[in-house]
């Protein structure tokens, strides 16, 4: 039996949150210019991953919680931090369900 790992996706649920997180991230210049383009990029990535047999969970990213987490963990707000945040939240979700 093939084991499938759940991949956490840092999901920004609104344009306002997109703007706040983008403005607070050190890699903001690499982001799409609009929230709708960001959503399209992420959804396309998820669709491609699903075609390859990957499994995903969208982790809602609250800007305040994310930036507080970055401070506590001594991370700068960048791609790596967003990935780590999402993975940790997914792990916490699994522990809460046990």
C-alpha positions as CSV (number, residue, x, y, z in Angstrom):
1,X,0.0,0.0,0.0
2,X,1.3,3.4,-1.0
3,X,1.5,5.9,1.9
4,X,0.5,9.4,0.9
5,X,1.7,12.4,2.9
6,X,-0.5,15.4,3.4
7,X,1.1,18.5,2.2
8,X,0.3,21.7,4.0
9,X,-0.6,24.8,1.9
10,X,-0.3,28.2,3.4
11,X,-3.7,29.6,2.4
12,X,-4.5,33.3,2.4
13,X,-8.3,33.6,2.5
14,X,-8.9,37.2,1.6
15,X,-7.4,40.1,-0.4
16,X,-6.9,42.1,2.8
17,X,-4.9,39.3,4.4
18,X,-3.0,38.8,1.1
19,X,-1.9,42.5,1.2
20,X,-0.9,42.3,4.9
21,X,1.1,39.2,4.6
22,X,2.7,40.3,1.3
23,X,3.7,43.7,2.8
24,X,5.1,42.0,5.9
25,X,7.2,39.4,3.9
26,X,10.8,40.0,3.0
27,X,10.2,38.2,-0.4
28,X,7.2,40.3,-1.4
29,X,8.9,41.3,-4.8
30,X,8.5,37.7,-5.9
31,X,4.8,37.6,-5.2
32,X,2.1,38.0,-7.9
33,X,0.8,41.5,-8.1
34,X,-2.8,40.6,-7.1
35,X,-4.7,38.3,-4.8
36,X,-6.5,36.7,-7.7
37,X,-3.3,35.9,-9.5
38,X,-1.9,34.4,-6.2
39,X,-5.0,32.2,-5.8
40,X,-4.7,31.1,-9.4
41,X,-1.0,30.2,-9.0
42,X,-1.6,28.2,-5.8
43,X,-4.7,26.4,-7.2
44,X,-2.7,25.5,-10.4
45,X,0.1,24.1,-8.2
46,X,-2.4,22.1,-6.2
47,X,-4.0,20.7,-9.4
48,X,-0.6,19.7,-10.8
49,X,0.3,18.0,-7.5
50,X,-3.0,16.1,-7.4
51,X,-2.3,14.8,-10.9
52,X,0.9,13.3,-9.5
53,X,-0.9,11.7,-6.6
54,X,-0.2,14.3,-3.9
55,X,-2.6,15.2,-1.1
56,X,-3.0,18.7,0.2
57,X,-4.6,20.6,3.1
58,X,-5.2,24.3,3.0
59,X,-4.1,25.9,6.2
60,X,-5.8,29.2,6.8
61,X,-3.2,31.9,7.4
62,X,-4.2,34.6,9.8
63,X,-1.7,37.5,9.4
64,X,-1.5,38.3,13.1
65,X,-1.0,34.6,14.0
66,X,1.6,34.1,11.3
67,X,3.7,37.2,12.2
68,X,3.4,36.3,15.9
69,X,4.6,32.8,15.1
70,X,7.5,34.2,13.1
71,X,8.6,36.3,16.1
72,X,8.3,33.4,18.6
73,X,10.2,31.0,16.2
74,X,12.8,33.7,15.2
75,X,11.9,33.4,11.5
76,X,11.8,36.1,9.0
77,X,8.5,36.2,7.0
78,X,9.5,34.4,3.8
79,X,8.6,31.3,1.7
80,X,10.4,29.0,4.2
81,X,8.6,30.5,7.2
82,X,5.2,30.2,5.4
83,X,5.9,26.6,4.6
84,X,7.0,25.8,8.1
85,X,4.0,27.6,9.6
86,X,1.6,25.6,7.5
87,X,3.3,22.3,8.2
88,X,3.2,23.0,12.0
89,X,-0.4,24.0,11.9
90,X,-1.3,20.9,10.0
91,X,0.6,18.8,12.6
92,X,-1.2,20.6,15.4
93,X,-4.5,19.8,13.7
94,X,-3.6,16.1,13.6
95,X,-2.8,16.2,17.4
96,X,-6.1,17.9,18.2
97,X,-8.0,15.1,16.4
98,X,-6.3,12.3,18.5
